[in-house]
Amino acid sequence: MGSSIVSYGLQYAGYLIEASLLLYLAGSRQRKGQASVVFYLGSLLALEAARGWALHAYGLSSWRYFYVYWSTDFLLVVSAFLLVCLFFRRACLHEEKMWRFARLLLVFVFLVVLGISGLIFSHNYSHLFTYFIVEFNQNLYFTCLVLNTLLYLLLQQIESTDDQLGLLVCGVGIQFAGPTAALALLHLTGGERFAQSITTSVMPICNLGMLLVWAYAIVCLRDKETKVARHKIPTLAEVTAESNF
């Protein structure tokens, strides 16, 4: 009972932060530069609202809620993948060659995940939601974690001055890492009750952690525009003037 109350509290705290960040960005100068964040937060709120409506209208044991839940879960994972893609685009904003390579990589990875999940589904045509969607979601979720890690390493390699993007990527890493580890534990234990309870608790905690990091990045770094220092090349007249002294 106590764990359920804590879980619900974490979920509603997450809803509150998501809505607050969206409202903040709506009235901020950052809304154009934070299109990826607005997209993902809007997706989270819309899909969570759809789940809540289906739960209230049809009940937890209803087959309609079952389909709504897994459909929204599919859309949430796809939204997470698109978010990572948008972060890659932002990281490569001034590196067109790098972006072309990253774009091909992202498309290739998505098609591989889709192909592997479809191959599994081909042996279980009668279990669309229990095989294809679950398998696809888990594969794509793990892929998002790997791609987000690669993006973080890329930011370090190119010595990005976009501190805000770095924090946003770190926040996404928090959201992906915990649930991925919990799902792996769930597979290893064969769906034991304790693993299910850990999975149920970890997901809202990691989501809340991501939102708190995002809130700091968006609110506290709003006026800190990072600039790349450029060496000033002296002109011939300046060099001559200095030599006269």
Summary of the structure (lengths in Angstrom):
residues: 245
radius of gyration: 22.2
end to end distance: 81.9
largest distance: 88.2
contacts: 694
relative contact order: 0.10
helix: 82%
strand: 0%
